[in-house]
Amino acid sequence: MHPRIEDYALIGDEQTAALVGRDGSVDWLCLPRFDSPACFARLVGDEGNGHWTIAPEGAGPCTRRAYRHDTLVLDSEWDTPDGSVRLTDFMPQRDRAPDLVRVVEGLEGRVTLRGLLRLRFDYGSIVPWVRRTDSDRLAIAGPDAVWLRSHPSVHTWGQDFATHSEFTVGRGEKVVFVLTWHPSHHPRPPLIDPFEALENTVDDWRAWAARCRYRGPHRDAVVRSLITLKALTHEPTGGIVAAPTTSLPEVLGGVRNWDYRYSWLRDSTLTLEALLKAGYHEEAEAWRDWLLRAVAGDPADLQIMYGLSGERRMHEYELPWLTGFEGSVPVRVGNDAVRQLQLDVYGEVIDSLSLARSAGLPVRPHMWRVQCALMEFLRTTWREPDAGLWEVRGKRRHFVYSKVMAWVAADRAVSALESDPGLEGDLEGWRAMRDEVHEEVCARGFDPERNTFTQYYGSRALDASLLLLPRVGFLPGDDPRIVGTIDAVRAELAVDGLLRRYSTENSDVDPLPGGEGAFIVCSFWLAQALHRAGRTEEAGELFDRLVGLCNDVGLLSEEYDPAAGRQLGNFPQAFSHLGLVGTALALHGDRTAG
Ligand SMILES: OC[C@H]1O[C@H](O[C@H]2O[C@H](CO)[C@@H](O)[C@H](O)[C@H]2O)[C@H](O)[C@@H](O)[C@@H]1O
């Protein structure tokens, strides 16, 4: 049986990430970068598409597992009739090459384990040549080379185009496996000392986690979310992936399967805000600098997402040989939403730059010029219909959230001019735009009959993004129109208390077939909106429930199916984790240190 999404745990080295199942199998790993082709793709296919399993012979899922406290180092333990054994999985901070380290340690008795390494480059499609060199194995195909080393050396044999092993550990004995990738035209990189690497990796993560300023309820969940957001950050460039996976389905067996291994301006600006508020200025600064590089050029060419180094092309295509997660096809690489006009992104970018400024991040000389250029573009564009923040693949509309974010852009630009006499800009023009957008949204995006804002001008449909209006300061949290919107959105979009982002039934907005689960970040937005409306008890109860949706190691995917009690969509997803951090800070922000 295929593991469920919540059966996976994440390990990574801030350049790529792997998903490890409870059965000891690494089922997803892209090398060398998050967006490189996967060499283990069982996650969205089957065993033949690549995986690496180490587990006691004949054992099923591990008996227990957990991250070492405040780290991304995963311990999985099995109790078997012959004894107990621990498997420790981690990826050390990268020096020259990516390494995946797996340490097996006997805890009780003598346990026999089996290893099965089935490397399949290019998303499970290429079977490499594997040869033995001394005691190690080298797999090569095209641009990729992977070494497998063990210590003490374990006998391996090839069978059915995979590398097998069998070994036994007694109490206190350790066997370590190191898998190392490098470009096939390069020589083998220097070997790491896996035990020293383990110590350093634990120390580095703990030192990072200790910087978290949040001291309120659910602190462990907040720290786990922050570690996850950090793990989704591409350390060399500062880019942040929305999730490290592609095509985990929004509904089992459905077609809503997308590639999230890119840096969305929307998701990333919200991540930056969460990091800043939790005390992580360096990461926020690295992303802000990434942003300024990525968006450089004509503001008309601003994209809603970029590659990790700021690449602009991410042409979407399908991988027909992969059978998908529980049959959910197609499996896609690339993302055509890159070409959409999504007006909210301008507001999110300008908001994040002003946030960075007020948080005291060092100012870059061209920062203000970028903002002015974006404002000028937006001034001529905000009246256009767009694809909205949900990136629907239908007709463009006048989405209310997009217009509100145009208001945010103008509002923040005006505030910057008002507070800093050293800045130059069209104060009067931007003020006029700000007031015009506000007036228009309140007139055309509000349904007085039902006392609620609507998904787009003139429609009766609702949208969970409307819950963000008080958060961005468009109206106070206890304004009757906001209170009405909270109740209407809840009545229409809640399934068992969790929110969908919009209704997919009878929707003329979203042309794709099939529905989807509850969109996790939307429920966090609801908790924040309830809190801002003064309904603190309801907000707290919902927050507690949402934290409870995390899997056993504290991870959240994009969506949740309340009926089946299962996570859905790409995993782990930045949006969901930044929702958790943002809600903790909104509800208990007074409990932050320093
Ligand atoms: O709903 C269709 C769209 O779904 C994806 O977009 C979602 O993920 C993005 C990344 O987290 C997020 O920024 C966006 O708000 C979400 O709706 C997908 O990436 C799109 O290609 C697709 O059209």
The ligand as an SDF file (V2000), in Angstrom:
LIG
                    3D

 23 24  0  0  0  0  0  0  0  0999 V2000
   -5.8540   26.4090   -8.1810 O   0  0  0  0  0  0  0  0  0  0  0  0
   -5.1010   26.2760   -9.3190 C   0  0  0  0  0  0  0  0  0  0  0  0
   -3.6810   26.7200   -9.0730 C   0  0  0  0  0  0  0  0  0  0  0  0
   -3.1790   26.0190   -7.9420 O   0  0  0  0  0  0  0  0  0  0  0  0
   -1.8540   26.2660   -7.5840 C   0  0  0  0  0  0  0  0  0  0  0  0
   -1.7730   27.5020   -6.9140 O   0  0  0  0  0  0  0  0  0  0  0  0
   -1.7940   27.4240   -5.5050 C   0  0  0  0  0  0  0  0  0  0  0  0
   -0.4810   27.3270   -5.0180 O   0  0  0  0  0  0  0  0  0  0  0  0
    0.3210   28.5020   -5.0400 C   0  0  0  0  0  0  0  0  0  0  0  0
    1.6410   28.1350   -4.3640 C   0  0  0  0  0  0  0  0  0  0  0  0
    1.4670   27.7960   -3.0300 O   0  0  0  0  0  0  0  0  0  0  0  0
   -0.3560   29.6280   -4.2870 C   0  0  0  0  0  0  0  0  0  0  0  0
    0.4210   30.8150   -4.3870 O   0  0  0  0  0  0  0  0  0  0  0  0
   -1.7410   29.8510   -4.9070 C   0  0  0  0  0  0  0  0  0  0  0  0
   -2.4090   30.8270   -4.1250 O   0  0  0  0  0  0  0  0  0  0  0  0
   -2.5350   28.5600   -4.8680 C   0  0  0  0  0  0  0  0  0  0  0  0
   -3.7870   28.7200   -5.4790 O   0  0  0  0  0  0  0  0  0  0  0  0
   -0.9440   26.1150   -8.7970 C   0  0  0  0  0  0  0  0  0  0  0  0
    0.3770   26.5300   -8.5140 O   0  0  0  0  0  0  0  0  0  0  0  0
   -1.4220   26.8340  -10.0240 C   0  0  0  0  0  0  0  0  0  0  0  0
   -0.6360   26.5010  -11.1390 O   0  0  0  0  0  0  0  0  0  0  0  0
   -2.8490   26.4460  -10.3170 C   0  0  0  0  0  0  0  0  0  0  0  0
   -3.3300   27.2020  -11.4010 O   0  0  0  0  0  0  0  0  0  0  0  0
  1  2  1  0
  2  3  1  0
  3  4  1  0
  3 22  1  0
  4  5  1  0
  5  6  1  0
  5 18  1  0
  6  7  1  0
  7  8  1  0
  7 16  1  0
  8  9  1  0
  9 10  1  0
  9 12  1  0
 10 11  1  0
 12 13  1  0
 12 14  1  0
 14 15  1  0
 14 16  1  0
 16 17  1  0
 18 19  1  0
 18 20  1  0
 20 21  1  0
 20 22  1  0
 22 23  1  0
M  END
$$$$
